[in-house]
């Protein structure tokens, strides 16, 4: 399967930075670096296998094509939509957030 480019929206980039900043503010540099590595692996996975993402929130929120994929070992989900030639990453959200409100 051909790898599609994964393009994060500005909100997803901010979500990523907020997560890293949180780990660093807690003095958890190792966790911050682990999160970066795990996120890179997850983004690579969805670039190769976009249909492995869960459509759960697409049904809940009536957003056709929306999928989510977990970041391994971290409580975050990547929310994305597959385009013809790339993946559009909308958000990277902590699983305990109010996901529907965050995506509205």
C-alpha positions, 0 to 999 in steps of 0.5 A: 500500500502506498503511503499517503502524506499526512497533513495536520491542520493548525488545531492538530499541531496545537494539540500536539504542542499542548500535549508535549508542553504538558509532559514537559511541565510535569518534568516528564521529558522521557514521556514527552519524547516517547509521545513524539515517537509514538505519534510519529509511528501512529501517523505513519500507520494511518498514512499507510492504512487509513481504513484501519482507523475507527469510524465511531465518531463519524457515526456519533457526530454525523461527520462522514469519513472521520476516523480515529486512531490511538497513539500507542501507550498514550491516552490520545486519539488522532482524528483524520479524514482521508482525501484523494491524495493525503490524510487531513489530520483534524485533531490530536485529543486526549481520550478523556476530553469531551470528544464530540464538543472538541470536534464540533 
